[in-house]
């Protein structure tokens, strides 16, 4: 009986352990524009944050880690197609997944 109860205890302990989510590697390049080949809706829904030159940015339209640049939206201005006007800046790009609050 001692062996059977210890086996069930081990199974219960394994089932009660919190499951850690698998680490998701961030893509080298990501865009918020649905027409872009670098658009990933599933990843954007999870929440992506971008740290650019050590500062958290919330107006990033597109980034590329390997080339070291981001495209930032400029105010509320839009072009003739309704897309946000952007400026490309070079520097250190660090994307990460935001923790759900």
PyMOL commands that set and color helices and strands:
alter all, ss='L'
color gray80, all
select helices_A, chain A and resi 2-16+41-46
alter helices_A, ss='H'
color red, helices_A
select strands_A, chain A and resi 29-31+48-52+55-57+60-64+69-78+84-90+93-97
alter strands_A, ss='S'
color yellow, strands_A
deselect
rebuild
show_as cartoon
